[in-house]
Amino acid sequence: MILKTTSLSHKYTSNWAIRDINMEIGQTGVIGLLGSNGAGKSTTMNIICGALHQTSGKVFINGIDLEKEPEAAKKEIGFLPQTPPLYTDLTIDEYLTYCAQLRLMDKSKIKPAMDEAKERCGIAHFSSRLIKNLSGGYRQRVGIAQAIIHKPKLVVMDEPTNGLDPNQLIEARKLIREIAQEHTVLLSSHILSEISLLCKEIIMIESGRIVFSDSMDAFNNYAQASTVRMQMENPPSREELLLVKGVTRVEFLSGKQVRIYFDGDSEITERLIAASMQHDWRLREISFDKGLLDDIFKQLSARSY
C-alpha cells in the first residue's frame, strides 16, 4: 500500500478542518483529490506530506508510519505545493542540487538523478538559467522536478495546473501522465474538468469529510440524468415538446436533434415515445445524457451538509 490514512482528523482552534479521512492507495497512476475551495484538500495533503501534524489519526507511506519514522517516510514522498517552493535567485542546477541534499540523497547519486529529472521535465536546456528568468510554465516544471528527483513512491501535487495558460496546461498534463506511469500521483484540484482529464480514481472531500471514493467512470455515472437527447426525422416545435408532462425546457442542438430537460420523472422516455408515435415525429434515437460533472459535484457536496 503506497498511501494509507486511518481516521485522519485535524482542527484549527475549535473548528475541524478534516474529520475521519480514511483512504488507501496502492497503485501507480493519477488519483484525484477533489473538493471545493476550503473543503480540506490542502490540509489533508500537508498532513500526508509531513508539513502539518494532525490532531488525530495515522498516515502510512509505503507501509511506514509517518509519525514514528518521519525521515524514512518522507524519503518516499515528493511534494509540489500549490505555490512551488522555488528559490528564484538560484539556477535550476543549484536549486535541484539543494533539493536533493534536503532529501538526504547519496552525494554520488545527485548528479545523475538531477539530469534524469531535468530531462523528464523538459528543462535540461535551461540548467544554468536563473529560476526568476523562467516563465510560469517552466517554473512549474522545476517544481515538479524537485518533487521527483529522489524517485519517491508517492508524488503529491496541490493544484499543479493552477494559473497556467492553455499551452502550458497541455504540457503539464502530459508531464503528469508520464510521471504517473512510474509513481503514484495524488493530485488535488477544485476544477472538475481537470480531474476528469487526468485521473482514473477520485476521492472527493467536502466540509472535511470524504463523500465519494471510486473510479472516474463511477463518478461520471453517479448523478441521475436530468436531460434526454432525441433524434427525429420530423421534429415538433419547442412549444409542442413543452406540452409533454415532465418536460421543463427544450434545447434544439440541430434541425433534427433536441435536448429535453425534465423534472426527474422516470417515465419521461415512455411519454416522449408515445407522443412521437401519436404525432408522427419519426423518432430515430432517444437516450439519457450523462450527468454533467458540475451536477455530480453539487449532488455529492449536498450529502455533507
N, C-alpha and C positions, 0 to 999 in steps of 0.2 A: 504494500500500500504506500503510494508516494505521499499522500496527504490524508491525515485523519484528524478531525476535531471532535471532541466529545463535550457536550453541554457548555460550549464556549459562550461566556457572557461577560459583558463589561458595562460599567456605568460611569458617567461623569457626574460628580457630586451626587445628587439624588435621582438622576434620570438614567434609565437603562438605554444604552446605545444599541446593544445587541443582546438577545436572550436565547439560550439553548440552541446555539448553532452546531448542528451535527452534520458533518459531511465526510465522505470517503471518496477519494480519487486515486485510481490505481493504474491508469493507462496514459500513454502518450496521446497528444492531440490538444486541441484548444477547448477548455472548459470555460463557459461564460458565467460570470458572476453579475447578475442583472439586478437593477433596482433603481428607483428614482433617487434624485439628489437628497441626501440626508437619510437614506434608508439603512445605512450601517455598513456599506460595502468597504469604504476606506478603513473604518475601524477594524473590520474583520481581517483585511489584508495586512494592516500594520501589526496586528497581533500574530498572524501566521508567520510574518517575516521577522518577528522578534523586536520590532521597533516600538511596541507598546505592550505593557504587561497586563494581561487580562485580570478581571476581578475574580473570575472562577472559570473552571473548565480546563481542558487539556488540548495541546497541539502536538501531533507526531509527524515528523518529516522523515520519510523513508524508514519508518519504524523507530526513530529516535525521539525521545521526549524533549521537546524544545526547552522546557523549564528546567529539567535536570541536567541536560547536556547541551547548553546553548551553542557552544563553539562547534561541536560536531554537527548539530542540526543545521546551523547557518551555512556550513560548507556545502550543503545540499540545496541551498536557496539562492536564486537570483531575483533581484527586486528592481523593478522600474516604477518609481512613484509617478504620480500624475505630472509633477514638475521634475524632470530628470535632474539628478544631483550632480550638476556639472561645475567644474572649476574653469571658468571661461578664459582665464589668463594662462592656462596650460595648453600645450599642443595635445593632439589626440594620443600620441605615443606616451607622453608624460602622464596624462590622465589615466590611461588604461594600465600603465605600469603601477601607478599608485593604487588603483582599484584592486589589482591582482595581489599586491602586498597586503592590503587590508584583508583579503580573503586567506591570508597566510599560505599562499601558494609557494611551492618549492621554487627557489630562485632560478634553477636551471630550466624550469618549465614555463616561466613567464613569457619569454620572447616568442616561442612557437605558439603558445596559447593566444597571445596578443595578435600575432599575424593571422591566425585562423579566424579569430573573432572579427578582425577588421575586414578580412576577405568575405566572410559570410554576410556582413552588414554593408558591404559596398563602400567602405571608407578608406581602403588601403592607400588610394592615391592622394589622400589628404593627411597622411600620417604626421607631417611636420607643421600642419596649419594650426593656428590658434583656434580654440573652440569658439571664441567670441566672433570670429570671422566666418563661421558656418551659417548656412540657412537653417530655418526651423526644422525642416525635414532631416537634414544631416545631423543636427544636434540630437534629434530623436534616435537616429541610428547609433550615435555614440552612446546614448543612454542604454540602448538595447545591447550594444557590445559589452558594456561593463556588467550587464546582468548575466551574460552567458560565458564570460571569459574563463571562469573556473569550472565550466561544464557541470552545472548543478542538475539535479534530478527535477527540481521544480522551479519554473520561472513564473514570477508573479508580476503582472502588468496592470497598473491602475490607469484607466483611460488613456491607453497608448496612442490613440489616433486623434485625441482632442486637439483642435487648433490647427490641424494640417490642411493644406489646400487639396483639391481633388487629385492632382497628380501625385502628391506626397502620400495621400491616403492609399492609392492603389499600390504604391511601392511598399508602404508599411504593412499592408495586409499580406502581400506576397512574402515579405520577410518573416512575419509572424507565423504563417503557414509552414514555411521552411523550417523554422526553429522547432515547431510542434512535431515535426517528424522524428526528432530525437529527444525532445524534452516534453514534460507535462507542463502546459501553459495554462495558468489561471488568469483569465483576463476579465477585468471589470469594466462595465460601461452602463450608462443610462440611456444610450442610443440603441433602440431595438433593432434597427436595420443593420447596425454594425455587428451586433451579437449574432444575428441570423446569417450573415455572410461568413463569419469566421468560426463559429462554434458548432460542435456536434452534440455537446451536452450543455445543459443550462441549470444553474442554481439561482433562484430568484429570492432576494431578500427584500422585505418590505416592513417598515416600522420595527426593524431589528430582529425579525424572525424569518426563517425560511418558509416561503409559501408555495414553492414549486421546486422540484428537483427531478429532472428526467431528460430525455433526448430532445433535440430540436424539433423532430417530427411530432413528438407528443405535445410539445409546446404549441406548434402551429395548429394542431388539431384540437386544442383544448377548448377554444371558445365555440359556443353554439353559433351556427351560421345565422346571419341576420339578413342575408340577401340571396336571391335566386337569379340565375342568369338563364335567359330564354333566347333561342334562335328560332325565328319563324319566317315562313315564306310570305305570309300575308299579315304582317303585324298590325295590331289595332292602334288607336290613338292613346296617348297618355291618359286622357280622361276615362276611356273605356277600361283600362287596366286598373285605375284607381277605384272603380266600382266593385272590383273583386274583394270580398271580405278578407280583411287582414293586411291588405296592401297599404303601405303608408307613404311610399314615394316611388317614383319611376324615373329611371335614367336611361336614355337611349345611347348605346355605345356605338351603334352604326344604324344603317337603314333597316336592318333585319335582326339586330341583336339588342337586347334590352336587359338592364339590371333592375330587379324589383326588390325594394326594401319592404320587410314585413314585420309584424309585431311579435314574432316568436311562435305563432300558431303552427303546430306540427303538421296540419293538414293543408298547408298553403299550396303545395305542389299538386295535390289532388284537385283543389279548386281551380288552379290555373289550367290544368289539363282539361278539366270539364268545360271551362269557359272557352278554351281553344276549339274543342270539338263542336261546341254549340254555335260558335260564331265564325267557324272556318278560318282560324288564324294559321292553320297548317304548321303546327308545331313540329320542329325538326329535332330540337335538343333542349333539355332542361336540366340544370344542375345547381346545387348549392355552391356558393362561393366559400372558400376557406375564410375563417375569421382573420381579420387583419391583425398584425402584431400589436398595434395600439389598442385594439379592442380587447385582446387577450391580456395585455398588461393591466388594463383597467379592471378586468374581472378578477384577476389574481390579487391585485392590490386591495380590492374591496374586501377580500377574505381576511385581511389582517386587522380590520377595524371593528 
